């Protein structure tokens, strides 16, 4: 009977060590897995921002531990940038982050404040911009009650037209206090009012009819063209 009791104790001790070994292996495996870094980073939909800028904002440039990087915190850090209007972060297999960015579109440079103005009305000082944006220049002061409406009007101008405007001047007259003069890269000038800002999208159609002549296009009243002498 004594020998049988000894064998049972040895068997129980072996099972206990086996259980502890399996448990330790499981804990170590989980710990090791949680220490794995981000393996792949994808930045989508950017035009003027480079990937390194986005990843540095997100604190992902050094490929940190995947399971210790919160999507919410990543989005919060990226949204501190005035150049970003929206960010959507998704996790993908295996240890991959996909960052879909909506950039804040630059609209014009305000000569008065020496700032670039964006579509959400945020402003960034010229001294803080390393690569100047190719946008029109607002060359004079616009009253506050007209300024917000002016930004909304600029926001609706398509990129191809926006890129052809060199300067913008606020030129109110006795009939309309919301009147602007746009100086085009091709040498033409266009008068617009805030209520007719979308009319600038017909500029290409009108330009084709000018047969190379230069002048002033009045889209603020009457929609006529005055040829330069």
Secondary structure, 3 states (H helix, E strand, C coil): CHHHHHHHHHHHHHHHHHHHHHHHHHHHHHHHHHCCECCEEEEECCCCCCHHHHHHHCCCCCCCEHHHCCHHHHHHHHCCCCCEEEEEEEEECCCEEEEEEEECCEEEEECCCCEEEECCCCEEEHHHCCCCCCCEEECCCCCHHHHHHHHHHHHCCCHHHHCCEEEEEECCCCCCCCEEEEEECCCCEEEEEHHHHHHHHHHHHHHHHCCCCCEEEECCCCCEEEECC
